[in-house]
Every structure is written in C-alpha cells, then in structure tokens.
Amino acid sequence: MCTYFIEDYSTLQQVMVKIDIEAENKRLRKKSPIEIIEWALTLSDKKVVTTSFGTYSAVLLSSISNRDKNINVLWCDTGYNNFQTYKHAKSLIEDFELNINIYTPKQTRGYIDVTLGLPTVDDPKHEEFTELVKLEPFRRALDEHKPEVWFTNIRTRQTEFRDSQDILSYSNDGILKVSPFYYWSDKELDDYLEKNNLPKNLDYFDPVKALQSRECGIHKLG
C-alpha cells in the first residue's frame, strides 16, 4: 500500500492507506453504513474489526461478516465481563461464524484481584488496571495483525473524544479507522436490530470505562 505522512496532534504519523480523508468523510456522510463498509473493505487486505460485544455489537458484526467472512475480529476480553456479555459473545461468534481472535491479560483475574482489586476511575491504581486488562492486550493484537484498516463501532455523542472523530479517522499508528454507524442514534440502531432480528446486549458493563461518558482507552491508544 502507499505510505505518506500527515500532521496530527503536532506529531508525524505514517499512514498506510492513502486517501483524502476530509473529502472522503464529506462524501461518505451521504452514504449508508453498508455502502461505507463495502467501500472500505476494498481498501486493503489487512483489515480487522474490533468488538467488546457491547450493547449494539450485533449491528457492526453482522454487517461486516455478511460481506467478509474471513475478516479478523479482535476481542480484548478483560476477564471482567458479566455473564450476559459472555453469553452474547458466544451467540454472535457462533451465529455469524466470526473469525474471532481473543486477547486476554497476561495475568489472571485472580492475581489482578489480589494485587489491584477492581479500582474505581478515581483510584490511582485504575491506570495500571487499564493497562493490564485492556491496553497491553490491544497493543499485542495490533502488533500481531498489523492492520491497515480498522472497523470500529464508535459513534458521535458517546464521549468527548469520539465527538472529535468522524466516519474515517487515523489512529496514532496511521491505521485508517472506519466507523460506518458513526452518525447513527440509539433509536436508529434499535430499529436496525429489530428489522434484522438481531440481539441487543442489555447488560453490558466495561470496568475500564465504568462511565458511559468515559473513553475506554483503546481508541486514544490506537
């Protein structure tokens, strides 16, 4: 793939998929999420989709898996998901026949419970907890797959950081991030689930993010 450099947050980053991101975001704003997915799938053979098997995970995973059965699906399982989320994950993995790649912390949950516990977001130990259960496994996933295109399910109005993104954005490592449902509301996603008879994870909780308005970490890292 073509490479070039762009200025971002006062640093230079190597971009692996060369596009006019401002022009493409303007063009894609008028396209449906499915059209965005179909276009983005042609950009590179090195592509992944990340998921936490959260509330609306079935929307993105079904849309992409219906068009690319071989795409690598990356799940950084913190080990702290609740029963409903693990049940939801198992169902989607089987129903969509996902090419799932699961990354877990190098330390067991039992060891982390003893050494750190489950720190709240205002606890100084929360940063170390986040690094152990999510950021390190995510860096390991990116290092192994070295994607050029990364499909995500982030949307506007979720966090302050995500409000600064768009359908297309570049990660700190120059990976093209594609968020097909970026401008969709909860109601639109609910309607999509109902229309396509897809499940919704009604009991999702991320111990790293903790608050709905707080960023989980991997999108700032990535």
N, C-alpha and C positions, 0 to 999 in steps of 0.2 A: 504494500500500500504506500501511497505518497506520504511523506512527512514534511512538516514545516513547523515554524514556531510562532506562537502568538503571545501577546502580553496579557497576563491575567493576575490580579491581585499583586501587581508590581513584581511578578516573577515570570521567568520564561518557562514554558512547558512544551514538551514535544507532543504534537498532535499527530495521531496515526491515520485518521480518516480526514482527508482534506475536503471541507465544504465551506460555503459562505453561510455561517451559522445564523447570522442576522436575517439574511434573505430567506433561508430555508424555514426559520421559525415563522416568519411572516406568511410564507406560502402554506406551511402545514397547519397554521391556525384555522384555515378554511377546510381542512381535510378531516375525515372521520378517523378515530383511533385505529380502525382496521386498515385504512389506507396508509396511515403513518407506519404501522407495523410492516405491512407488505413492502413499502419503500425501504425502510431501514434494514430489513432482512437481506437486501441485495448489496448492502454497502461493504460487507466483509464476511469472510468465512469464520473469522474469530469473534464470535459473539456469545454473550451469556445473558441470562435473565436472573435477577436476584429476587428472593422472596423471604418473608418471615412467616408466611402462612397466616397473615393478619386478616382483618375484617373483610376486605374486598379482594383478597388474593386470587380468588377463583376467576375474577374478571380478566386480569392480565394473563394468568397462566393458561386459561382456556383459549384466549385469543391467539396467543403465540404458538402454543402446542398444536393447535389445529392447522397451523401453517408451516411449522418446522418441528417435527417430532424429535430431531436429533440435537436441538439446541441444549446446551448445558445449563441446567437450572441449579443455581448456587443457594444453599440454605446454611447460614451460620446459626446453628442451634446452640443457644446459650446454655441449655440444660435446665433452664428455669421456666420454660413454658408450662402452662397448665394443661390439664388432661384434655380439655376441649380443643386446644390448639394442636396437640399431638394427634388427636383423633381426626381433626380437619386435615392436617398434613397427610396422614396416611390415606385418607379418602381421595384427595386430589392427586397424589402420586400415583395411585392405582387407576383412578378413573381416566386421567389424562395421559397415563403411561409416560410420566415425566422422566427425562434423563437426569435424575437427581444426583447432586453431589453435595454431601453433608459434611460440614466442617464444625468441629466441636472444640472447646477449650482443651489445652494440653493438660490442664489439671482437672481432676474430678470435681463434681459438685460438692461431694462430701468434704474434700480438702479445702475448697473455697469457703464452704460454710464455716469451717473451723477457724480458718486464717483471716477471713474478711467478713464473713456473715453476708447479709443482704443489705448493704448500706443504702441509705436514702440519698437523694440527689444533693443534699446539702452537707453530707458527710464527706470529709476529706478522702476517705477510702473509696468513694464512688468512682473516682477517676481510674484507680488501679483495677477496680472491679470491671469497669467498662473495657479496659484494655485486655484483661484476661478472657472475658467471656464473649466479646464481640469483635473488637478491633484487630487483635492478633489473628484470630481465625479468618477474618475477612482479608487481611493482607496476604495470608497464606493462600487463600482461594484465588486472588488476583495473580499472585506470583506463579501459581500452577497453571492457570488457564491463559494468562496474558491476553485478555480480550481487547479488541479494538472498538467493539460496540457493546454497550451495556444497557439492557432494557430494565427500567425500574417502574415502580407504581407510585412515585411521588406525585403529589398534586399541590396546586396553589391553595392557599388558605389553611394549610396544615401547620406550618411553623414559619417563623420569620425568615429562616434561611431558605426554605423551599419557595417562599414568595419571590425570592431573588433569582430563581431559576426560570426555565421555560421548557417547552416540549423537548428541545435539544439544548444540551449544555455540555461543557467539557469538565471532566474530573481533573483533579490536581496532577494526575499522571497522564493526561492527554487522551483519556478514553472518551469516546463520544457516548454520552448518556442520553437515552431516548425514553421519554415519559409520555406514552401515547394518550393517556387519560388525564393529562396534567390539568386541563381546564374543566373537567367534569365535576359536578357536585355530587354529594352523597345521594341525593334523590335520583340523579341520572344513573348512578351505579346500582342503586337498589332496583330501579326499573330494568336495567340490563340483566341483573341476576334473576329477576322474576321471569322476564321474557325468555331467557335461555335455560331456565330451570337449574340454576347453579346455586350452590350452598354459600352461606354467609357465616363467618366465624363471629358469633355474637359475644364471645367471652375471651377476647384476645387481650393479653397484657404483656408489655415489654418491660422487664425490670431495669433495663438500661435507660430507656426513655422515660418511664414512670408517668410523666405528664403528657397529655395529648399535644400540648403546645411546645414540647421539648424535642429537639433533634436527637435521633438515636446514635449518631456518630459516624456511621459508615459513609454517608453522603458528603460530609465535610472531609473525611479522611480520603475517600475515593476521588 
